[in-house]
C-alpha cells in the first residue's frame, strides 16, 4: 500500500472517531533515520497508524499514556534473515520476534516453490509478526535433505511461485550447496533477475567456487551476501584488513547482511571490518534454535554486539529498520512518519558490565558496558510485548471479585 493510500485510510478513520488518540508514548528519544530524527519526541497512535509525532503532545488527548522516558523509540525492527519453516531447527516467529522488537521478519529459504503454500498456511498466516519469505531455489526448501537436489532447483517454477505471491515472497535464497559448481546460484540469480527481486546467498567458498568470483561474476547488483562477518568466509585477511574484492563487490552494488546465526559472527572479523568502516548493509539474526541459545542472536543482542564492535547507534538503527524496509519494498514500515503503520520498538540501553558471545571459531566473549534490550513492541498499533507492564494499570485497580456462591 502506498503512503498516500495509507494517509487516505488514516484520515477516514480519524474523522469517524472521537478526538482522542489510542495511546501516547511519552518522553522517549525517537530515532527515525527516515526523517533524520534523533531527539526527544512524543508519539501518538490511533488505530494501526502513527497519528502524531511532536515534541509535546498533551496527555489529555489520549486514552492511554505510556511513559517511555529514557528509552529509545524506533520503528519496529526488520530482521532480513531468520528460520521458521523447513529447517529442523526452525522456531516460531511470535515468541522469538515480538519480545525483541522485531515486527517484520524474513524467512530465509525455509520453503521452496513446492513447499511455500504449506509454509504460508501453517506459519505465515497464523503469525502476528509480519512474516515474508525468500524462496529457496531448492523446490522443497530446507525440508528433508536440504538444498542438494539439483533436479528440484527450477528457475521457472520459482519465478511462477514468486509471481503468484509477490505480497509475501520478496526474493530468492541460495545456500549450503555441497556440489562443486555454480548451478544453484546461477538459477537463483536468474529467478531473482526475472522477477525484479533479489537473491540472498550463503555459500562457504571452496576451490571450485571462490568468494571473489561469486561476488564479481555471478551475483547482480542488489543481491545480498549474508553472514558477512563469518569466520568461515572471512572478509578480512591475516593482517585483519578487508580483502580488496569485497570493496570491488560493494562498488558494483553487492550488499552485505550480518546473518549472525550459530556460526557466522566473529568479533575478530567484525571488529576489523568495522574499524575500516566496512559496515554491513543490513543487520539480521539468522535466528533458529541454536543461534538463540549460546550464540545470543536476537536483534537487540546483534545490535548490541555491533555497538560494542564500534558502530554508532544511528547507523545500527538505520541498517536494522530503514534499509531493510527499503530492500523488501515496504518503506512505510521503516519510519515513524505521521500516517505510517504503527510498528514501534521501545529499546532500553542498559549500562553495566556485560559479556557478549560470538561464534565460528569457538565461542568467545567481548566485554561491553552497554546492552540493548527491548521494553515494548507495538505492531499495527497493538501492544504485543510490554516487559515491565508500562502500559498496564497498577494491580490495586483490580475490582472486588464477583461472588458466584
Ligand atoms: Zn540462515
Boltz pocket constraint, residues with backbone or C-beta under 6 A from the ligand:
constraints:
  - pocket:
      binder: B
      contacts: [[A, 81], [A, 82], [A, 83], [A, 108], [A, 259], [A, 261], [A, 286]]
      max_distance: 6.0
